Amino acid sequence: ATAFTKSSGWPFPEYYGACGRLTAFEYIGSPLNSYYGSSWLLRASFALQLLELAKKFSKNKSGLALYPTDWSANNFAVSARKEVFLVDLENIVVVNQTYIQETRPEGWDTEHAADRFGCKHCFSYSAVDLCNHVHTDHNYHGVCGGLLASNPYSPGIAGGLLHHVPRDVLARHPMLTNLIDQCWQSGKAGGREGAAQLLMEILRSELDDVDIQTLS
């Protein structure tokens, strides 16, 4: 709570303090799944923020990677400024990437791809793999499989956060749904991250010159 502060740009609620086992955090707003029926552009803004969050958690200047292990929509909340925050911080694996580079465990510099351990529709992970690789697509798997996929792991968002893509958007970006699938299901090294980067480019182009604060 004090190492990754909101004031330094991390998408977490502000930590107010603690007394014994009681901890007080800022109230951000309604959970992400409560915006299921919002306009597509607003949901696209949330999707873009989630992908950017996944990127920041995976690679940042601190040398510490953050790997949430529960990507349910109700673990995220939206502020009055339409900003997405991760509010349930109970299930996060923190990995010291600098230490991995120094100790060089076997396979440390190979791109680790989350393989779901043979489960076709679930989110699973190996803490050992996360803690022994500098690069992994765990977070992209979480965002795309848990929140953006047409059949996401997270309950309460049938069709995924980007459900019912407008026809004009699909006409401009016919690869959009395929990229979501790749970001979720790709098993090749760098496949999920590459798809996520293209998704972010598409969403940014659709949100260019859009005033998010006016959307509902």
Residue, then its C-alpha position, 0 to 999 in steps of 0.5 A: a500500500t505504501a510502496f505503490t502509491k496512487s500519488s506516484g501513478w499506481p492505479f490503487p486506492e489511497y492508503y489512509g492508515a491502519c490500526g491493528r488488523l484494520t486498514a483504511f483505504e480510499y473509496i474509489g467508486s462503483p465496481l467495473n461490472s456495474y458499467y456493463g450496460s454503458s456506451w461502447l466508447l466508455r467501455a473501450s476506455f476502460a479496456l484501454q486502461l486495463l491493458e495499460l495497467a497490465k503493461k505497467f504491472s509487467k514492466n516498470k522502472s521499479g524493477l518490480a513486477l506485479y501479477p494479480t491472480d484474480w482478474s474478476a471485474n468486481n476487483f476493479a472500480v471506476s472513479a468519478r473521473k472515469e479512471v479504473f483502479l484495482v481495489d482488491l489487493e489481496n491476491i498479487v504476486v510481487v516479483n523482483q525482476t532485478y534479482i532474477q537478472e542477477t541470479r539467473p535461474e534456469g530459463w530466466d530470460t525466455e518469454h514465459a507464456a501462461d499455458r493455463f495448465g491444460c484448462k480451456h476456460c480458467f485462469s491459473y498460474s504458477a508462482v514458481d514460473l512467475c518468480n523465475h522469469v523476467h518476462t511473462d504474459h501473465n497480466y495480458h492473459g488476465v486482462c484479455g481472458g478474464l475481462l475482454a474475451s467473448n466468454p470471459y473468466s470473470p462473472g457478470i460481464a457476459g460477452g466481455l467488457l467490449h461486447h456488442v462492438p459497433r458495426d462501424v468500428l468493426a468495419r474500420h478494424p476487422m481484426l479487433t475480435n481476433l486480436i482479443d482472442q489472440c491476447w487471451q489464447s495465444g500460446k506462443a512467446g510474445g503472442r499475447e503482448g503483441a496482440a495487446q499492443l495492437l488492441m491498444e492502438i485500435l482503442r486509442s484511435e477510436l478514443d482520439d478526441v473523445d471526451i470520456q467525461t461526457l460518456s455514460 
